Amino acid sequence: MRTIQFILTLLILTMFSQAQMADLNLTRMRYGEPVQFYSARMLGLAGSGLASQGSVGNALENPALIFPQQGTLTLTAGLMTNKLVEDRQFPYYDSFSGFNDFGSYSYNSNYHFAPYFQLGWILPLAHPVAVQVGRVPFLDFRYKYAEEVRDPFDKTDKLLGYNWIDQSGVLNQTFLAVGTQVVSGLKVGLKLGFLGGTIDSTMKIEPRVEGNLFSEQRIDRRRTLSSTPVLFNIGLHYRVSERLSVGAFAQLPYTLKWDNHLKGDSMAVAEEIDYPLSLGGGLDYRFQNILQARVFMDFIYSFSGNFKDSRTARLHYRDTFTLRGGVEHLFFKKQMPFRIGFSYATLPYNYNLANTWLTLGTGWYFSRWHVDLAAGLNHQEFYQPDLFPDTIYGLDARTDLDRVQWTNYFFRFDVTINLF
């Protein structure tokens, strides 16, 4: 039993200490997955729109975009829905040790939901100032995994047990942003964001064989913030002409200070994770032809080489960049938008892997109401050792890597109303 507990502890420490490997699931559990799209319009354009004036969602990156807005007082509320499908496969060979193919042995499909809202208004001052407050998901740590373990040498395919990972928790950002026009065509904005949330994770091994040498083993872990992290963004927006606008932003580095608690252990283990500086710029161009479509292009550079983890001495991370593009056109007397977007982002721990998104969006504009919805797709493939070694159940250890295929489906739906 102590051997199994040791293996479990080693596994969970691996998850929380060696995310520098190209293991997307372990990195997500350790550092969180940045939420890419804060609104339906933003998802429909694959996140592009750093120069899109009055844009819902993009103002969280470039706060200069909150000025002006559609009305004196505007409310947006919506729901984020993400579906992650994971297909884990192992290689199998013929009788001559020749590789045949990969066979799926664990298939997981899970939905994750998160609401968001933001409220903006124009202060009736001599020099108008736009103010926006709200709450949105910022870092997503949620991950679920389950697998059956069966005896490969038993003709009846005997069930040996189940292995489980269940992690929940999102760091939400509560923010305050202000923006105004300083000179003709030039707007500036500032945003303060405060992060909060708790991460709970469970790892469990559940044997199903009578007379097994060990009973169910389980480790429960909770991560709590020991202080409130603060995000600071500064943004600029400049209207070059009637058809061309440009925008830029900077998000300063921030630090997450965690206290880690194991269930049944009163002692907390402290750790710090430093997230790097990000800089970005973009353009918004309106064509003059009959379609009058708007084209958005963004470029974001993150100094990920400065990413630090107090639990891991050398991460070997490299700086990353993101390219985002989108097209929007309004049909039916400018009441129904059609949007399409594409995004490409390098990963700090493996330049052979990249995040790519293909997105679509639409909606309907009423006099005071805007209804927007969008969907996006992201697919990744990587190789990884077995999360739970077969030696736990007395089988021979596999030295070959699993092939893991991830498919992410993103959905956003939100409603904006101009109250005044």
PAKOLSE-415988 format. One line per field, with one value per residue (C-alpha): x, y, z; residue number from 1; chain. Coordinates in steps of 0.5 Angstrom, whole numbers, plus 500, padded with zeros to 3 digits. Each point is the difference from the previous one (the first is absolute). Example, Ala and Ser with C-alpha at 12.3 -4.5 7.8 and 13.67 -1.06 7.14 Angstrom:
BEGIN
px: (525	502)
py: (491	507)
pz: (516	498)
k: (1	2)
c: (A	A)
END
This chain:
BEGIN
px: (500	506	503	493	500	507	498	494	504	505	495	497	506	502	494	501	508	502	495	506	499	495	495	494	495	505	502	493	499	506	500	493	498	499	493	501	493	496	494	496	502	507	500	497	506	505	502	502	497	506	498	492	497	495	501	497	506	506	500	502	507	500	495	501	494	495	499	495	495	493	496	501	499	501	500	502	499	502	502	506	500	506	500	507	500	506	502	506	503	506	504	499	505	499	503	507	500	498	496	493	496	498	494	495	500	497	495	497	495	499	496	502	496	501	496	502	498	502	497	502	498	502	501	497	506	503	505	496	503	497	500	500	499	499	502	503	503	508	504	496	503	495	501	497	503	497	503	499	505	500	504	503	502	493	495	494	503	500	499	505	498	499	504	498	502	495	502	495	501	501	503	495	502	496	502	500	502	499	501	500	502	506	501	496	500	505	497	503	498	502	497	501	498	500	501	496	498	502	502	498	503	499	504	498	501	494	502	495	503	498	506	504	506	498	493	498	505	498	504	496	503	498	504	498	503	504	499	496	503	499	500	502	499	501	497	500	496	501	495	505	494	493	501	507	501	506	500	505	501	505	498	505	503	496	501	496	502	497	499	499	496	500	493	502	507	499	507	499	506	501	502	500	499	502	496	504	499	496	500	495	497	495	496	493	499	493	500	497	497	493	501	503	503	504	507	503	508	503	507	502	507	501	506	499	508	499	494	503	497	503	499	504	507	501	494	503	494	501	496	494	496	493	497	492	496	492	495	494	494	493	494	493	500	506	496	503	508	504	507	505	507	507	505	507	504	507	501	505	503	500	500	498	493	495	493	496	493	494	494	493	495	494	494	495	500	493	499	503	502	505	500	507	502	506	504	507	504	507	504	506	504	506	504	500	502	494	497	499	506	497	505	495	496	506	501	506	502	499	505	497	497	492	497	495	495	497	494	497	493	499	493	498	493	499	495	502	494	501	496	501)
py: (500	505	498	502	507	501	500	504	505	500	501	506	503	499	503	506	501	497	504	502	494	501	497	504	497	501	507	501	498	503	507	500	501	508	501	503	503	504	501	497	505	499	493	501	504	495	505	505	508	503	506	499	506	499	492	496	495	503	506	495	500	507	504	506	497	501	507	502	495	499	503	504	494	493	493	493	493	494	492	497	493	496	492	496	494	495	494	496	495	495	497	492	496	493	494	502	506	504	507	499	506	504	497	504	498	506	505	506	505	506	507	506	506	507	506	507	507	507	507	506	508	507	504	507	504	506	496	493	494	493	495	492	495	493	492	495	494	501	493	494	494	495	493	493	493	493	494	492	495	493	494	500	493	497	497	503	507	500	507	502	507	507	506	507	507	506	507	506	507	507	506	506	507	505	507	507	504	507	503	507	504	505	503	499	493	498	496	497	495	496	494	497	493	496	492	495	493	493	494	493	494	492	494	493	493	495	493	495	493	496	499	506	501	508	503	507	505	507	507	507	506	508	506	506	507	503	507	504	500	507	500	507	502	506	501	505	501	505	501	501	501	499	493	498	500	497	498	497	498	497	495	501	494	497	494	495	498	493	496	493	496	492	497	498	504	506	503	504	501	507	501	506	500	506	501	505	506	501	505	500	504	500	503	501	502	501	498	505	495	498	495	505	495	501	496	500	498	499	498	498	499	497	500	492	499	504	495	498	494	500	492	499	503	500	500	501	505	504	507	498	504	500	502	501	502	501	503	503	502	502	498	502	507	499	496	493	500	494	499	495	499	497	500	497	500	496	497	502	493	496	504	494	501	506	502	501	502	501	504	502	505	504	503	505	508	503	507	499	493	496	492	497	493	496	494	498	493	499	493	498	493	499	494	498	495	496	504	494	495	493	497	503	493	496	500	502	507	503	504	502	507	501	504	505	504	506	503	507	502	508	503	507	503	507	506	507	505	508	502	507)
pz: (500	502	493	496	505	498	492	501	504	494	495	503	501	493	498	504	499	493	496	496	496	493	504	499	505	506	498	500	507	503	497	497	493	498	498	493	498	505	496	494	495	502	499	493	498	504	505	495	501	504	495	500	504	505	499	506	502	497	505	505	496	497	505	496	496	505	497	498	500	497	506	507	504	496	503	497	503	497	501	498	498	499	498	500	497	501	497	503	496	501	494	499	496	496	502	497	504	494	501	498	502	506	504	504	508	503	497	504	498	505	500	504	501	503	500	499	500	499	502	496	501	497	506	499	501	496	497	499	503	499	506	499	506	499	502	495	500	499	502	499	504	499	497	501	498	501	497	501	501	498	500	493	501	502	495	503	500	508	503	505	502	499	500	501	499	502	501	500	501	496	502	498	499	503	496	500	494	498	493	497	494	501	493	494	497	506	506	506	505	507	503	507	501	506	500	504	501	503	496	503	497	501	498	501	499	500	500	498	501	506	504	497	504	502	501	497	500	500	500	501	499	501	497	503	498	506	497	495	493	497	492	497	493	496	493	494	494	494	494	494	495	499	498	504	508	504	507	505	507	506	505	506	503	506	505	503	507	502	507	498	505	500	503	507	501	503	497	494	495	497	493	495	492	496	494	495	496	494	494	495	494	495	494	498	492	497	493	495	495	500	506	504	504	507	500	507	501	506	502	508	503	506	504	502	501	507	502	507	505	507	500	493	500	492	495	494	497	494	498	496	495	498	493	500	494	499	495	502	495	502	496	500	500	505	505	499	501	497	503	498	504	500	505	501	506	502	507	504	502	493	493	497	503	499	501	494	500	495	502	497	503	499	504	499	502	502	502	507	500	497	500	498	500	497	500	499	499	502	499	503	500	505	503	507	505	503	505	505	499	499	505	505	499	499	493	496	499	493	497	494	500	499	495	503	495	503	497	503	498	502	501	502	501	502	500	500	502	500	506	499)
k: (1	2	3	4	5	6	7	8	9	10	11	12	13	14	15	16	17	18	19	20	21	22	23	24	25	26	27	28	29	30	31	32	33	34	35	36	37	38	39	40	41	42	43	44	45	46	47	48	49	50	51	52	53	54	55	56	57	58	59	60	61	62	63	64	65	66	67	68	69	70	71	72	73	74	75	76	77	78	79	80	81	82	83	84	85	86	87	88	89	90	91	92	93	94	95	96	97	98	99	100	101	102	103	104	105	106	107	108	109	110	111	112	113	114	115	116	117	118	119	120	121	122	123	124	125	126	127	128	129	130	131	132	133	134	135	136	137	138	139	140	141	142	143	144	145	146	147	148	149	150	151	152	153	154	155	156	157	158	159	160	161	162	163	164	165	166	167	168	169	170	171	172	173	174	175	176	177	178	179	180	181	182	183	184	185	186	187	188	189	190	191	192	193	194	195	196	197	198	199	200	201	202	203	204	205	206	207	208	209	210	211	212	213	214	215	216	217	218	219	220	221	222	223	224	225	226	227	228	229	230	231	232	233	234	235	236	237	238	239	240	241	242	243	244	245	246	247	248	249	250	251	252	253	254	255	256	257	258	259	260	261	262	263	264	265	266	267	268	269	270	271	272	273	274	275	276	277	278	279	280	281	282	283	284	285	286	287	288	289	290	291	292	293	294	295	296	297	298	299	300	301	302	303	304	305	306	307	308	309	310	311	312	313	314	315	316	317	318	319	320	321	322	323	324	325	326	327	328	329	330	331	332	333	334	335	336	337	338	339	340	341	342	343	344	345	346	347	348	349	350	351	352	353	354	355	356	357	358	359	360	361	362	363	364	365	366	367	368	369	370	371	372	373	374	375	376	377	378	379	380	381	382	383	384	385	386	387	388	389	390	391	392	393	394	395	396	397	398	399	400	401	402	403	404	405	406	407	408	409	410	411	412	413	414	415	416	417	418	419	420)
c: (A	A	A	A	A	A	A	A	A	A	A	A	A	A	A	A	A	A	A	A	A	A	A	A	A	A	A	A	A	A	A	A	A	A	A	A	A	A	A	A	A	A	A	A	A	A	A	A	A	A	A	A	A	A	A	A	A	A	A	A	A	A	A	A	A	A	A	A	A	A	A	A	A	A	A	A	A	A	A	A	A	A	A	A	A	A	A	A	A	A	A	A	A	A	A	A	A	A	A	A	A	A	A	A	A	A	A	A	A	A	A	A	A	A	A	A	A	A	A	A	A	A	A	A	A	A	A	A	A	A	A	A	A	A	A	A	A	A	A	A	A	A	A	A	A	A	A	A	A	A	A	A	A	A	A	A	A	A	A	A	A	A	A	A	A	A	A	A	A	A	A	A	A	A	A	A	A	A	A	A	A	A	A	A	A	A	A	A	A	A	A	A	A	A	A	A	A	A	A	A	A	A	A	A	A	A	A	A	A	A	A	A	A	A	A	A	A	A	A	A	A	A	A	A	A	A	A	A	A	A	A	A	A	A	A	A	A	A	A	A	A	A	A	A	A	A	A	A	A	A	A	A	A	A	A	A	A	A	A	A	A	A	A	A	A	A	A	A	A	A	A	A	A	A	A	A	A	A	A	A	A	A	A	A	A	A	A	A	A	A	A	A	A	A	A	A	A	A	A	A	A	A	A	A	A	A	A	A	A	A	A	A	A	A	A	A	A	A	A	A	A	A	A	A	A	A	A	A	A	A	A	A	A	A	A	A	A	A	A	A	A	A	A	A	A	A	A	A	A	A	A	A	A	A	A	A	A	A	A	A	A	A	A	A	A	A	A	A	A	A	A	A	A	A	A	A	A	A	A	A	A	A	A	A	A	A	A	A	A	A	A	A	A	A	A	A	A	A	A	A	A	A	A	A	A	A	A	A	A	A	A	A	A	A	A	A	A	A	A	A)
END
